[in-house]
């Protein structure tokens, strides 16, 4: 199991491409330098009218499959 911490700053306008399905995956660089890709649909609980902003933790299982995505700060 691994945890990856990263920050996101996605405006509401930019998130439309994820929402509409034209962009299906999000690629982020974790604080330790690791690049992590995950399905954009996992961001839906964090959408505000301004977009998605803050610090997040992505937890994966031993097979590197997403187990949880949580907001952990601003």
N, C-alpha and C positions, 0 to 999 in steps of 0.2 A: 504494500500500500504506500502511496506517495501523496504528499500535499504540495500544491503549487500556489504561491501567493503572487498576485499581480494587480495592477490598477487598470481601470477602464474609464474612458471618457468618450462616449459615443452619443452624439447629438440625436435628438428625436428624428430629425430629417435623415441623418445617415442610417439610423436603425431601420428605416422603411425598406431598404434593400434586403435586410435580413427578414423582416416581417413578410414581405411579398414573396420570399423564397428565391429571389434572384441570387442571393448570397446565402449559402447554407451553413457555412462553418466560420468560426471565429478563430483567428490565430493570434496568440498573445505571447509576449516574452515575460516569463516569470521573473521574480526578483533575483533568483539565483542564476539567471541567464538562459535557462531552458526554454525552448519554444514549445508551446502547448497548443494543440488544436482541438476544438470541441464543437458540437452542433449548436448553432445559434439559438435554437428553440429553448435551450436551457436558460437563456437570459430573460425570457418573458416575465418571470415573477419580479424582476428588478426594474422594469420599465416605468419611468415617470413621464409626465408630459414634457419634461426637459430632455429626456434621454436616459442613459445609463451611466452613472458616475460612481466612483468609489474604489475601495480596495476589496478584493475577493480572494477566497480560498477555494481551489478546485481539488477535490479528493478523488483519487483513482484506486482501483483494486490492483491486484498483482498482475493482471493482464492489461493494465493501463486503460481500463474502461472507466468512464466517469461514474462515480458513486454519489457525489454531492457537490453542489456549488453554493457557496454561502457568501453573503456580504459580511465583511469583518471590520469595516471602518470606512472613513471618508477619504 
